[in-house]
């Protein structure tokens, strides 16, 4: 799939984090072939492991090729790797997409590593808040809900839900760990969402960040 060439206005050059996130989020949306939406302040939670249903036999544990995360997926995901050039250097984006047949839904995990120097000095809350803002802006979506979360091993995260102009609903959990931004998303339609409540919750709860250090 051909990626759009991204340009960086002066306002983004002044804020390198927003520039990087704009590049990463736009690339993720292009690669998955979907557009999304997002959220309102809520209570902080801690995510836990869960069993996905229905059709549990079709779901299996998937481990990222570099061992950076594990998650339950409905079958083997399609994997796409894309190097995106930014003014701070190249960012490698990995996207994993699983789409069950005969369902209007996509289960997506995407991650990117920020340049070492920036990843070490970045504030996790700033990264997550800017990622949320850029997701809404890039997909032209309206926020439904938001809350602060933590991964099962204590990494800072954010959960958002949003809807775009076409009516597609995205529920996303983002985590920032060791200079890497993870995005765990379920993209579906209003019609399909009501039948997938348990599957969506189970999928999101099954995601685990595996620390590399």
C-alpha positions in Angstrom: 0.0 0.0 0.0 1.4 3.4 -0.9 1.7 5.9 1.9 1.0 9.6 1.8 3.9 12.0 2.0 3.6 13.9 5.2 4.7 17.5 5.6 5.4 19.2 8.9 4.1 22.7 9.5 6.0 25.2 11.6 3.7 24.5 14.6 4.7 20.8 14.6 8.4 21.5 14.2 8.2 23.5 17.4 6.6 20.5 19.1 8.6 17.4 18.0 6.3 15.1 19.9 3.2 16.2 18.0 5.2 15.9 14.7 6.2 12.3 15.5 2.7 11.3 16.6 1.1 12.9 13.6 3.3 10.8 11.3 2.8 7.6 13.3 -1.0 7.9 13.7 -1.6 8.8 10.1 0.5 5.9 8.9 -1.4 3.5 11.2 -4.7 4.7 9.8 -3.5 4.3 6.2 -2.1 0.9 6.8 -5.2 -0.5 8.5 -7.6 1.0 5.9 -9.9 2.3 8.6 -10.7 5.7 10.1 -11.4 6.2 13.8 -12.8 8.2 16.9 -12.4 8.9 20.8 -13.2 10.0 24.8 -14.1 12.1 28.7 -12.2 12.1 32.0 -12.7 9.0 34.1 -11.1 6.9 36.9 -7.7 5.3 36.7 -7.9 1.5 36.3 -5.5 -1.4 36.0 -6.0 -3.7 33.1 -6.1 -7.5 33.8 -6.0 -10.7 31.8 -9.3 -12.0 30.5 -10.8 -14.7 28.4 -12.1 -13.7 25.0 -15.5 -14.9 23.8 -17.5 -15.9 21.8 -15.9 -18.6 19.6 -12.9 -18.9 22.0 -11.5 -21.8 20.0 -10.7 -19.4 17.1 -8.7 -17.1 19.4 -5.1 -17.8 20.3 -2.3 -16.0 22.0 -0.1 -14.0 19.6 3.4 -12.9 20.6 5.1 -10.1 18.7 8.1 -11.2 16.6 10.4 -9.1 18.9 8.7 -10.3 22.0 7.5 -6.8 22.9 3.9 -7.8 23.6 1.4 -10.6 23.8 -2.3 -10.5 23.0 -5.2 -12.8 22.1 -6.1 -12.6 18.4 -8.9 -14.1 16.3 -6.5 -16.0 14.0 -3.2 -15.0 12.6 -2.9 -11.2 12.1 -1.6 -9.7 8.9 1.7 -8.0 9.7 2.9 -4.8 8.0 6.1 -3.0 8.7 6.7 0.6 7.4 9.5 3.0 7.9 8.3 6.6 8.2 10.7 9.5 7.8 10.4 12.4 10.2 12.6 15.4 10.7 14.0 13.7 13.8 14.9 10.5 11.9 13.3 7.3 10.7 10.5 5.7 12.8 9.7 2.0 12.2 6.0 1.2 12.6 4.7 -2.3 13.0 1.0 -3.0 12.5 -0.8 -6.3 13.2 -4.4 -6.6 11.9 -6.9 -9.5 12.4 -10.3 -9.4 10.8 -12.7 -12.3 11.5 -14.7 -13.3 8.4 -18.3 -12.0 8.1 -17.8 -9.4 10.8 -17.5 -5.6 10.5 -14.6 -5.4 12.9 -10.8 -5.2 12.9 -8.5 -6.0 15.8 -5.3 -3.9 15.5 -2.1 -3.6 17.4 0.5 -1.0 16.3 3.7 0.1 17.9 6.6 2.4 17.1 9.9 3.2 18.8 10.8 6.8 19.2 14.4 7.9 18.5 16.5 6.8 21.5 17.3 10.3 22.7 13.7 11.5 22.5 12.2 8.3 23.9 14.3 8.6 27.1 13.4 12.2 27.8 9.7 12.1 26.8 7.0 12.4 29.5 4.6 9.4 29.3 1.6 11.5 30.1 2.5 14.0 27.4 3.0 11.3 24.9 -0.4 9.7 25.6 -2.3 12.9 25.7 -0.8 14.1 22.5 -1.5 10.7 20.9 -5.1 11.0 21.9 -5.4 14.5 20.5 -3.7 13.5 17.2 -5.9 10.4 16.8 -9.0 12.6 17.1 -7.7 15.3 14.8 -6.2 12.9 12.2 -9.4 10.8 11.9 -11.8 13.8 12.3 -13.5 12.0 15.1 -15.6 12.9 18.2 -14.5 11.7 21.6 -16.9 9.4 23.5 -14.9 8.5 26.6 -11.4 8.5 28.1 -9.6 7.3 31.2 -6.1 6.7 32.5 -5.1 3.1 32.8 -2.0 1.0 33.5 -0.8 -2.2 31.9 -0.7 -5.4 34.0 3.0 -4.6 34.8 2.4 -1.0 35.7 3.2 0.9 32.5 1.2 4.1 32.0 -1.6 4.1 29.5 -4.8 5.7 28.3 -8.1 4.3 27.0 -10.2 6.2 24.6 -13.3 5.6 22.5 -14.3 7.7 19.6 -16.5 7.8 16.5 -15.7 9.2 13.0 -18.0 10.9 10.5 -18.7 7.6 8.8 -20.0 6.0 12.0 -17.0 3.7 12.6 -16.3 3.3 16.4 -12.8 2.8 17.7 -11.9 1.7 21.2 -8.2 2.1 21.8 -5.8 1.5 24.6 -2.4 3.2 24.3 0.7 2.5 26.5 4.1 4.1 26.6 6.9 1.9 27.8 10.7 2.0 27.3 10.4 4.7 24.6 7.8 2.7 22.6 4.2 3.7 22.0 1.7 0.8 21.7 -1.8 1.2 20.3 -4.3 -1.6 20.8 -7.5 -0.9 18.9 -10.8 -2.4 17.9 -12.5 -0.7 15.0 -16.1 -1.6 14.2 -19.5 -0.3 13.3 -22.4 0.7 15.6 -24.4 -2.3 14.2 -21.6 -4.8 14.9 -20.4 -3.3 18.3 -23.4 -4.5 20.3 -22.7 -8.1 19.4 -19.0 -7.8 20.3 -19.0 -6.4 23.8 -17.4 -9.4 25.5 -14.9 -10.0 22.6 -13.8 -6.4 22.6 -13.3 -6.3 26.4 -11.5 -9.7 26.3 -9.2 -8.6 23.5 -8.2 -5.3 25.1 -7.7 -6.9 28.5 -5.5 -9.7 27.1 -2.9 -7.3 25.9 0.4 -7.4 27.8 3.4 -5.2 27.5 6.6 -7.3 27.8 9.5 -5.2 29.1 12.7 -5.6 27.2 15.1 -4.5 30.0 
